[in-house]
Amino acid sequence: MPGSGPDHSDDTDFANADRGLIARLQPGQVKDDNGRVVWDADAYAFLDGECPSTANPSLWRQARLCAKQGLFEVTEGIYQVRGLDLSNMTLVEGDQGVLVIDPLVSAEPARAGLRLYREHRGDRPVSGVIYSHSHADHFGGVGGVTDGTVPILAPAGFMQHAVAENVYAGPAMARRGLFHAGSHLETGPRGQIGVGLGQTSSFGTVTLIAPNRDITRTGQEEVVDGVRIVFQMTPGTEAPAEMNFYFPEHRALCMAENATHNLHNILTLRGAPVRDARIWSRYLDESVELFAHESDVLFASHHWPTWGTDNLVAFLRQQRDLYAYLHDQTLRLMNQGYVGTEIAEHLQMPPGLDGEWHTRGYFGSVSHNVKAIYQRYMGWFDGNPAHLWEHPPEEEARRYVECMGGVDEVVRKADGYRDHGDLRFAATLLNHAVFADPGHERARAALAGVYERLGFGAENGTWRNFYLQGAAELRRGKPDLPPNLGAGMAAALSVDQLFESLAIRVNGPKAWEEHFVIDWVFTDRDTTYRTTLSNGALTTREKPRRGEPDLTITLNKFRLLRLLAGKGTEGMGFSGDEGLLDRLLGLLDRPDPAFDIVTP
């Protein structure tokens, strides 16, 4: 029956996660040049113990599997470094060197993983790099394995999406990402045990080297260092630019992040564009038709491989059905008048999917994926006029609390719901209490306790981290600022993207009465960009054809990067009203990387 879950006596995943182990990194720490620990696999040694009452047993099992680290043989000539970052780094041996697939989050773990490989497979040079998709945990460590003087392959649109996601909404995503990954929680049975997709992200140097060979179509073949690769384009699935690929001579299929050992996100809790569950399912079906029946092993950029043609075909078909079922049943119920929250509450998975470990919601969840599918088609509004113009959280909370007789009475009522096991509604009541009176210590403490219990029971790794990080901030305040991923990637932005990142920082109301035009003449690109500030909006056009600017600035991209980093105007030439540059810079807001989430 639905909800019965998988077989807890089935140890196949543990056998596969250990299969092919060559060596572990000893000790399991990676440090940067200053001696700072940027990755600590040894911190998860506690997972070898029995599951405590402070963790969901299913999530504990997944965390144990993800924590296995070292160099593993996938098949002859293909190796993986696993457990040294959130993602896997795969190494494919060629005629002269080795191809690196998805070099982790940051340079230091990638360098350590390559060193571990070389200790056991010889000092092969890196002869090529493949980025499977545009998320930072699949390219950020590239500077640790190459200087870019080798073929670097990526799906078309990679650079646009790689920088856009991490820069335009970077500060907001970084703040939410702190909750998503639980990166500031203490590692341990009462804190961070993983995110379901892996353990957490490293804290090293994030790098990006632009690809020099685009993959543009399914069926495209490339040969790198004697290794033949056949590609399948999968845009709009787990990332806006993503691809699977097949190694015919190895009978090995890489599924990027499109088929891993969990239900993935249709919309991540840290924030991202909503993904397309329908097309995701169709691309998985295409993978079966194109490659699966000619494959002996399937591997991905997270988790452990699947061996055996029949096994990997079944795995892909179940993953295909997983996303198709979520999509189609959400639409079926939506067209009967149910809203996203209602569908998420009542949708049950079929027994054939519910009974598989790799379909469990360790990273994505049925609940928030259903709401994301609803959002993709219908938006934030559920059609009820009462929800069209609601008060923002603080104002709504104040009115709810007033109606219920004050904060003390709300807390008392919440205690009753908590004691009867309704933690969800207790959290709702206490959230209103805290937003109405953020200094009310009993309300904060009670809400933190409820969040903690919800986190301890969560099967989903990111849900656990959100609840426990919320509890931590209610008790101890906000942690130190999260690392600014976008800052480390600024040099990879195109000039267009740099001006777009400037435009989203303009304080519109402050700029309402301003109107001026600046031409930026780039000597290293033999082109001119015109920015126009009008009605609080900064717009950009390349190679303007008419009109005269109020100021002309002559520079190169490096000088623009220095300017935007607050390092002055040295080396730049000016013609016209030079004061306009200061006026423009004075209209820019600085993002707040530590805005409040669990308090108003």
Secondary structure, 3 states (H helix, E strand, C coil): CCCCCCCCCCCHHHHHHHCCEEECCCCCEEECCCCCEEEEHHHHHHHHCCCCCCCCHHHHHHHHHHCCCEEEEEECCEEEEECCCCCCEEEEECCCCEEEECCCCCHHHHHHHHHHHHHHHCCCCEEEEECCECCHHHCCCHHHCCCCCCCEEEECCHHHHHHHHHHCCHHHHHHHHHHHHCCCCCECCCCECCCCCCCCCCCCCCCCCCCCEEECCCCCEEEECCEEEEEEECCCCCCCCEEEEEEHHHCEEECCCCCCCCCCCCCCCCCCCCCCHHHHHHHHHHHHHHCHHHCCEEECCCCCCEECHHHHHHHHHHHHHHHHHHHHHHHHHHCCCCCHHHHHHHCCCCHHHHCCHHHCCCCCCHHHHHHHHHHHHHCCCCCCHHHCCCCCHHHHHHHHHHHCCCHHHHHHHHHHHHHCCCHHHHHHHHHHHHHHCCCCHHHHHHHHHHHHHHHHHCCCHHHHHHHHHHHHHHHHCCCCCCCCHHHHCHHHCCHHHHHHHHHCCECCHHHCCCEEEEEEEECCCCEEEEEEEECCEEEEEECCCCCCCCEEEEECHHHHHHHHCCCCCCCCEEEECCHHHHHHHHCECCCCCCCCCCCC
